[in-house]
Amino acid sequence: MTVDAGAKRYHLTPAVLELGYAALRSLGIGATVTPFLEQLAAQTGGVTNLSVLDGRDILYLARVAPPPEIRRLVTMRISVGSRIPAHCTAMGRILLANSDVALEAVVAAPLAQLTPKTNTSPETLRRAVERVKELGYSLVEEELALGFTGASVLVVTSKFPGLALGLTVQTTDYTSAEITEKLVPLLRETAERVSSALSMSD
């Protein structure tokens, strides 16, 4: 267990959480969260994801693409179990906003530049994470891959803390304002449903 002195919160490390997430997977994490991710993907035409922070990366626990008939984007080569640098993803930033300890661990090493738009400045990243704290959601445009924008909110559950729900869409499909006005509310509604489902899982 780690203590986040800045935020005065306690966080279970990925190693300590391993048994909990292994148990969730053994019950079928897909059976628990996929119906909610499928609904969000169908509503938005984007790819929906559930992840947890693992060191300086996010670890994908679930991922759902929209139905073929409404799919408008070519999905990135990411699957359940993939690890992606936290600093350049919406899910990573919402999770970093929930842990000062994790944020400092991320900025302690060089930040990889995955696209020309990737933020590689520790101070700029700190300011971006502070903004996420204020807003209660994160929005990251073309920092992981060109042509894609990610949005994310926390899934609040005491049973499995430190989960992020994310949505990836093409930058040509939604403006930042449209994502904020139309998609973030859907993300929050879905996060509440996922939280309830996980809280009731054995």
C-alpha positions as CSV (number, residue, x, y, z in Angstrom):
1,M,0.0,0.0,0.0
2,T,1.2,3.5,-0.8
3,V,0.2,6.7,1.0
4,D,-0.5,9.8,-1.2
5,A,0.6,12.5,1.2
6,G,-0.4,15.3,-1.1
7,A,-3.9,14.1,-1.6
8,K,-4.1,12.5,1.8
9,R,-5.4,9.2,0.2
10,Y,-4.3,5.6,0.4
11,H,-3.7,3.6,-2.8
12,L,-3.2,-0.1,-3.2
13,T,-0.3,-0.8,-5.5
14,P,-0.8,-2.9,-8.7
15,A,1.0,-5.8,-7.0
16,V,-1.4,-5.7,-4.0
17,L,-4.4,-5.3,-6.3
18,E,-3.3,-8.3,-8.5
19,L,-5.4,-10.8,-6.5
20,G,-8.5,-8.5,-6.7
21,Y,-8.2,-7.9,-10.5
22,A,-7.4,-11.6,-11.1
23,A,-10.5,-12.5,-9.2
24,L,-12.5,-10.1,-11.3
25,R,-11.1,-11.5,-14.5
26,S,-11.8,-15.1,-13.3
27,L,-15.4,-14.1,-12.9
28,G,-15.3,-12.7,-16.3
29,I,-14.6,-9.0,-16.4
30,G,-16.2,-9.0,-19.9
31,A,-19.5,-10.3,-18.4
32,T,-19.4,-7.6,-15.8
33,V,-18.5,-4.4,-17.8
34,T,-18.8,-5.2,-21.5
35,P,-22.5,-4.6,-21.8
36,F,-22.0,-1.1,-20.6
37,L,-19.0,-0.5,-22.8
38,E,-21.0,-1.9,-25.8
39,Q,-23.8,0.5,-25.2
40,L,-21.5,3.5,-24.9
41,A,-19.7,2.4,-28.1
42,A,-23.0,2.1,-30.0
43,Q,-24.1,5.6,-28.7
44,T,-20.9,7.4,-29.7
45,G,-19.3,5.4,-32.5
46,G,-16.1,5.3,-30.5
47,V,-14.0,2.7,-28.8
48,T,-14.6,2.2,-25.1
49,N,-12.0,1.1,-22.6
50,L,-11.5,0.3,-18.9
51,S,-8.0,0.6,-17.5
52,V,-6.0,0.7,-14.3
53,L,-2.7,2.5,-13.6
54,D,0.3,0.1,-13.5
55,G,3.5,2.0,-12.8
56,R,4.1,4.6,-15.5
57,D,1.6,2.9,-17.8
58,I,-2.1,2.2,-18.0
59,L,-3.2,-1.5,-18.3
60,Y,-6.2,-2.2,-20.4
61,L,-8.8,-4.4,-18.6
62,A,-11.6,-4.2,-21.2
63,R,-12.0,-2.8,-24.7
64,V,-15.0,-2.6,-27.0
65,A,-15.2,-1.3,-30.5
66,P,-18.5,0.0,-31.9
67,P,-20.8,-2.2,-34.1
68,P,-19.5,-2.6,-37.7
69,E,-22.6,-0.8,-39.1
70,I,-21.7,2.5,-37.3
71,R,-17.9,2.1,-37.0
72,R,-16.3,5.2,-38.4
73,L,-12.7,4.8,-37.2
74,V,-9.8,2.5,-37.7
75,T,-9.0,1.3,-34.2
76,M,-5.5,1.3,-32.9
77,R,-3.7,-1.9,-32.2
78,I,-4.6,-2.1,-28.5
79,S,-6.1,-5.0,-26.8
80,V,-7.0,-6.2,-23.3
81,G,-3.6,-6.6,-21.5
82,S,-1.9,-3.8,-23.5
83,R,0.2,-1.3,-21.6
84,I,0.4,2.3,-22.8
85,P,2.3,5.3,-21.3
86,A,0.0,7.1,-18.9
87,H,1.1,10.6,-19.6
88,C,-0.3,10.7,-23.2
89,T,-3.7,9.1,-22.6
90,A,-6.9,10.5,-21.3
91,M,-7.3,7.5,-19.0
92,G,-3.8,7.9,-17.7
93,R,-4.3,11.5,-16.9
94,I,-7.5,11.0,-15.0
95,L,-5.8,8.3,-12.9
96,L,-2.7,10.5,-12.3
97,A,-5.1,13.3,-11.2
98,N,-6.2,10.9,-8.4
99,S,-2.6,10.2,-7.2
100,D,0.2,12.8,-6.6
101,V,2.5,9.9,-5.9
102,A,1.8,8.3,-9.3
103,L,2.2,11.6,-11.1
104,E,5.6,12.2,-9.6
105,A,6.7,8.7,-10.5
106,V,5.7,9.4,-14.1
107,V,7.5,12.7,-14.4
108,A,10.6,11.4,-12.7
109,A,11.7,9.7,-16.0
110,P,11.7,11.1,-19.6
111,L,8.2,11.3,-21.1
112,A,8.1,9.4,-24.4
113,Q,7.0,11.4,-27.5
114,L,4.6,9.2,-29.5
115,T,3.3,11.9,-31.9
116,P,4.4,15.5,-32.6
117,K,1.6,16.6,-30.2
118,T,2.7,14.5,-27.3
119,N,3.3,16.5,-24.1
120,T,6.9,15.7,-22.9
121,S,7.3,18.5,-20.4
122,P,6.9,17.5,-16.7
123,E,5.7,21.0,-15.8
124,T,3.2,21.1,-18.6
125,L,1.9,17.6,-17.7
126,R,1.5,18.7,-14.0
127,R,-0.6,21.7,-15.1
128,A,-2.6,19.5,-17.4
129,V,-3.3,17.1,-14.6
130,E,-4.3,19.9,-12.3
131,R,-6.8,21.0,-14.9
132,V,-8.2,17.5,-15.0
133,K,-8.7,17.6,-11.2
134,E,-10.7,20.8,-11.6
135,L,-12.8,19.5,-14.4
136,G,-13.4,15.9,-13.2
137,Y,-12.6,14.5,-16.6
138,S,-9.7,14.4,-19.0
139,L,-9.5,15.1,-22.7
140,V,-6.3,14.3,-24.7
141,E,-6.1,15.1,-28.4
142,E,-3.6,13.3,-30.8
143,E,-1.0,12.7,-28.1
144,L,-1.1,8.9,-28.3
145,A,-1.9,8.6,-32.1
146,L,-2.6,11.2,-34.7
147,G,-6.3,11.5,-35.7
148,F,-7.6,10.3,-32.3
149,T,-9.0,12.0,-29.3
150,G,-9.5,10.4,-25.9
151,A,-11.8,11.3,-23.1
152,S,-12.0,9.7,-19.6
153,V,-13.6,9.7,-16.2
154,L,-13.0,7.8,-13.0
155,V,-15.0,4.7,-12.1
156,V,-15.5,5.2,-8.3
157,T,-15.8,1.9,-6.5
158,S,-14.2,1.0,-3.1
159,K,-14.0,-2.7,-4.2
160,F,-11.7,-2.0,-7.2
161,P,-10.2,1.4,-6.7
162,G,-8.3,3.3,-9.4
163,L,-10.3,2.4,-12.5
164,A,-10.7,4.7,-15.5
165,L,-13.4,4.5,-18.2
166,G,-12.2,5.9,-21.5
167,L,-13.7,6.7,-24.9
168,T,-11.6,7.1,-28.1
169,V,-13.0,8.9,-31.2
170,Q,-11.7,10.3,-34.4
171,T,-10.8,14.0,-34.2
172,T,-12.8,14.6,-37.4
173,D,-16.0,13.2,-35.8
174,Y,-16.2,15.4,-32.7
175,T,-14.8,18.7,-31.7
176,S,-13.4,19.2,-28.2
177,A,-16.5,21.2,-27.4
178,E,-18.8,18.4,-28.7
179,I,-16.9,15.8,-26.6
180,T,-17.3,18.0,-23.5
181,E,-21.0,18.7,-24.1
182,K,-22.2,15.4,-25.5
183,L,-19.8,12.6,-24.7
184,V,-18.5,13.4,-21.2
185,P,-22.0,13.2,-19.7
186,L,-22.4,9.7,-21.4
187,L,-19.1,8.7,-20.0
188,R,-20.1,9.7,-16.5
189,E,-23.5,7.9,-16.8
190,T,-21.7,4.7,-18.0
191,A,-19.1,5.0,-15.2
192,E,-21.8,5.0,-12.6
193,R,-23.4,1.9,-14.1
194,V,-20.0,0.1,-14.2
195,S,-19.3,1.1,-10.6
196,S,-22.6,-0.3,-9.5
197,A,-22.1,-3.5,-11.4
198,L,-18.5,-4.0,-10.0
199,S,-19.7,-3.2,-6.5
200,M,-22.3,-6.0,-6.7
201,S,-19.9,-8.6,-8.2
202,D,-18.8,-11.4,-6.0
